[in-house]
Amino acid sequence: MLGDFTSNARDAELEAHIVEQHPWDMPEVSAVELVRGSSDYVRWLEQVTISEA
């Protein structure tokens, strides 16, 4: 199992990359929405998932 963080805006891009690069024919790609978190954690998560595009 691989855990990765991304924004909703980049979710499809990450999924496409995983499916393209993974050796399995049908790798599992799932998303878990963060409903609540400490303010420091949520602030950090927002900072690390900002698109560089």
N, C-alpha and C positions, 0 to 999 in steps of 0.2 A: 504494500500500500504506500502510495506517495501522497503526501499532503503538500498543497501549494496554495498560495494566496494570490488572488487576483480580484479585480473589480468586475461588476456585472458587465460593464462596457467591453471588457477584454475577455470575457468568459468563452465566447465562441472561438476566438483566436487561439486561446490556450487549448481548448478541446481539439481543434483541428491539428494543432502541432502534436499533441499526444497521440492522436489516432494515426497521423502520418509517420511518426518516428517509432512507435511501439512495435515490437516484433510480433505481438499477438494479432490475430485477425480482428478480434473484437475486444479491445481493452475497456475496462470499466472506467467511465468518466462520470463522476457525480459531483454535485455541488451542495454545500451546506450553508445556509444563510445564517449569519451572525445576528441573533435577535437582541442580545445584550452583552455588554462587556465593560470592564473598568474603563474609565475615561482615558487613562494613560495608554492602555492597550489599544483602544479604538483609535486614538490619535496616531499611535505608531503604525497601526495597520493602514490607515488612510495615507500616511506618508510613504510607505513602502509599496503601495499599489497604484500610485499616481502614474499615469501613462507618460512615457517619455516621447510620445509622438507629437 
